């Protein structure tokens, strides 16, 4: 008898022993009485000992049955509790979620939303990993990774959450010294703070009223963190691509102004990425919450 069958038959025996009746156990379990009788008879043949004393009116435990019941009843209860806990994890938002995301996306967009999520789902705890690198969902046990841009990987499950719109900004002092670009082609004559390496040109794809064009720009600063890009732009180090949300405070304080205000970048998609479609209710709750609440402008 394999372990799974043994546990199933053990559960049948425990219910018959507790109710003292095949018919009552049959009703409670939703298993035909004949099936109960046959399975317990097979157990007795397998063990070579009688577990139940049967009469026409009721069922009583034999001496061996009492000893067996005392040892296995708690095992059946524990197995039932384990199943209920697993079912609760997949059906009700409880448990733990590990979330990975870029630093500035976490600080400026996702982080401010999390207090509402925590209040909505008191049974969920969170681990947040803010890093510029892309985490490995499998080896680092990440439930959901929030990623900017297109997602590559056939084995990944991807849910689009929105898109970040970016615009061009520069400090008034920089523009006073170097002049305002009048058209995208003028950017080649300016210091541009890029997200890639400063050792090679970056391609900025700008659009206006359905028309788009690409400009290859250069600068002495290549930075992989939008917050630091903003800071360098505020200090007059060049023209930078920033979201309105990231630049808003500096614009209000007149530390930055829009450059080429009729032009913007192609929206950068934001995705929730998971390693498998088999997710707990807590992970599904997090993804649905972000999809509904994330305002990426």
ZAMARGU-4260 file (C-alpha; in steps of 0.2 Angstrom, whole numbers, plus 5000, padded with zeros to 4 digits):
<rodrens>
0) 5000/5000/5000 | 5007/5017/4995 | 5009/5031/5007 | 4995/5041/4999 | 4982/5027/5000
5) 4988/5023/5017 | 4984/5040/5023 | 4967/5041/5014 | 4962/5024/5022 | 4968/5030/5039
10) 4957/5045/5038 | 4942/5034/5033 | 4946/5023/5048 | 4947/5038/5060 | 4930/5045/5055
15) 4922/5028/5057 | 4930/5026/5074 | 4924/5044/5079 | 4906/5042/5074 | 4905/5024/5079
20) 4895/5021/5063 | 4898/5017/5045 | 4882/5026/5039 | 4887/5042/5049 | 4904/5042/5043
25) 4898/5039/5025 | 4887/5054/5027 | 4900/5065/5034 | 4914/5061/5022 | 4903/5059/5007
30) 4909/5042/5003 | 4898/5027/5000 | 4896/5015/5016 | 4901/5000/5005 | 4917/5009/5000
35) 4921/5013/5018 | 4918/4995/5023 | 4928/4988/5009 | 4943/4999/5012 | 4944/4996/5031
40) 4942/4977/5028 | 4957/4978/5016 | 4967/4987/5030 | 4963/4973/5042 | 4969/4960/5029
45) 4984/4970/5026 | 4988/4972/5044 | 4982/4954/5049 | 4972/4961/5063 | 4954/4966/5066
50) 4952/4984/5069 | 4933/4985/5072 | 4920/4974/5080 | 4905/4976/5069 | 4887/4972/5075
55) 4871/4975/5066 | 4868/4991/5076 | 4885/4999/5079 | 4904/4998/5077 | 4916/4997/5091
60) 4935/4998/5091 | 4944/4982/5095 | 4959/4982/5106 | 4971/4984/5091 | 4959/4997/5084
65) 4960/5007/5100 | 4979/5007/5099 | 4979/5011/5081 | 4966/5025/5083 | 4976/5033/5097
70) 4992/5034/5086 | 4984/5039/5070 | 4970/5051/5074 | 4982/5066/5077 | 4991/5062/5061
75) 4974/5063/5051 | 4970/5079/5060 | 4987/5087/5056 | 4986/5082/5038 | 4968/5090/5037
80) 4975/5106/5045 | 4990/5106/5032 | 4977/5105/5018 | 4966/5119/5025 | 4982/5130/5027
85) 4987/5127/5009 | 4970/5130/5003 | 4969/5146/5013 | 4986/5151/5006 | 4979/5149/4988
90) 4962/5156/4991 | 4963/5170/5004 | 4977/5183/5004 | 4988/5178/5018 | 5006/5174/5020
95) 5022/5182/5013 | 5027/5191/4997 | 5044/5196/4992 | 5044/5210/4979 | 5059/5216/4969
100) 5060/5233/4960 | 5071/5247/4953 | 5076/5259/4967 | 5067/5275/4961 | 5052/5266/4955
105) 5050/5259/4973 | 5053/5276/4981 | 5042/5287/4970 | 5029/5276/4964 | 5026/5259/4973
110) 5032/5264/4990 | 5019/5277/4993 | 5005/5265/4989 | 5011/5251/5001 | 5003/5258/5017
115) 4986/5256/5009 | 4990/5238/5003 | 4995/5234/5021 | 4979/5241/5028 | 4969/5231/5015
120) 4978/5215/5018 | 4983/5213/5036 | 4987/5195/5034 | 5001/5198/5021 | 5019/5203/5026
125) 5031/5210/5013 | 5050/5209/5009 | 5055/5223/4998 | 5071/5223/4988 | 5076/5239/4979
130) 5090/5237/4967 | 5096/5243/4950 | 5100/5225/4945 | 5087/5213/4939 | 5085/5199/4952
135) 5084/5181/4948 | 5066/5176/4953 | 5071/5157/4956 | 5087/5158/4965 | 5083/5173/4975
140) 5065/5167/4979 | 5057/5183/4972 | 5038/5182/4970 | 5036/5197/4960 | 5049/5208/4951
145) 5043/5225/4944 | 5053/5229/4928 | 5054/5244/4917 | 5055/5241/4898 | 5051/5225/4888
150) 5053/5209/4897 | 5063/5195/4888 | 5061/5176/4894 | 5049/5163/4887 | 5047/5155/4904
155) 5042/5171/4913 | 5024/5176/4917 | 5022/5195/4913 | 5008/5207/4918 | 5008/5225/4911
160) 5005/5238/4925 | 5007/5254/4915 | 5020/5265/4907 | 5031/5279/4912 | 5031/5294/4902
165) 5047/5304/4901 | 5051/5322/4896 | 5067/5332/4894 | 5073/5344/4908 | 5087/5355/4912
170) 5093/5368/4925 | 5090/5386/4920 | 5108/5390/4924 | 5113/5376/4911 | 5101/5384/4898
175) 5107/5401/4901 | 5125/5396/4897 | 5122/5384/4883 | 5105/5390/4875 | 5088/5381/4873
180) 5087/5367/4860 | 5074/5372/4847 | 5072/5355/4839 | 5078/5338/4843 | 5092/5338/4832
185) 5100/5352/4842 | 5103/5340/4857 | 5118/5333/4848 | 5126/5350/4853 | 5122/5348/4871
190) 5128/5339/4886 | 5115/5325/4889 | 5114/5314/4905 | 5111/5297/4899 | 5106/5281/4907
195) 5119/5271/4898 | 5138/5272/4897 | 5146/5290/4894 | 5159/5282/4883 | 5146/5279/4869
200) 5132/5288/4861 | 5114/5285/4867 | 5099/5284/4856 | 5084/5295/4862 | 5068/5291/4853
205) 5057/5307/4854 | 5039/5309/4848 | 5027/5323/4844 | 5009/5321/4838 | 5011/5304/4831
210) 5028/5307/4823 | 5044/5300/4830 | 5063/5302/4827 | 5079/5296/4835 | 5093/5307/4840
215) 5110/5301/4845 | 5116/5310/4860 | 5132/5311/4871 | 5137/5317/4888 | 5150/5316/4901
220) 5139/5307/4913 | 5131/5290/4911 | 5120/5286/4927 | 5109/5270/4930 | 5099/5279/4944
225) 5085/5292/4939 | 5086/5300/4956 | 5105/5304/4953 | 5101/5309/4935 | 5089/5322/4942
230) 5101/5329/4954 | 5115/5331/4941 | 5102/5340/4930 | 5098/5351/4944 | 5116/5355/4946
235) 5117/5361/4928 | 5126/5346/4921 | 5116/5344/4906 | 5099/5339/4898 | 5090/5324/4906
240) 5076/5312/4903 | 5064/5312/4918 | 5046/5307/4922 | 5035/5322/4927 | 5033/5314/4944
245) 5052/5313/4947 | 5055/5331/4941 | 5039/5339/4948 | 5047/5346/4964 | 5062/5353/4956
250) 5051/5361/4942 | 5040/5369/4956 | 5056/5375/4964 | 5062/5382/4947 | 5078/5371/4948
255) 5073/5362/4932 | 5062/5368/4917 | 5055/5358/4902 | 5066/5357/4887 | 5058/5354/4870
260) 5041/5355/4878 | 5031/5348/4863 | 5042/5332/4863 | 5042/5317/4874 | 5049/5300/4875
265) 5040/5284/4869 | 5032/5278/4886 | 5042/5265/4895 | 5032/5250/4899 | 5031/5244/4917
270) 5028/5225/4921 | 5025/5213/4935 | 5036/5198/4932 | 5033/5181/4940 | 5042/5164/4937
275) 5025/5154/4937 | 5007/5155/4934 | 5004/5145/4950 | 5003/5160/4963 | 4996/5161/4980
280) 4982/5173/4984 | 4993/5185/4992 | 5004/5187/4976 | 4989/5189/4966 | 4982/5202/4977
285) 4998/5212/4976 | 4998/5211/4957 | 4980/5216/4956 | 4982/5230/4968 | 4997/5237/4958
290) 4988/5236/4942 | 4973/5245/4949 | 4982/5259/4959 | 4999/5262/4950 | 4999/5279/4942
295) 5014/5280/4931 | 5014/5298/4924
</rodrens>
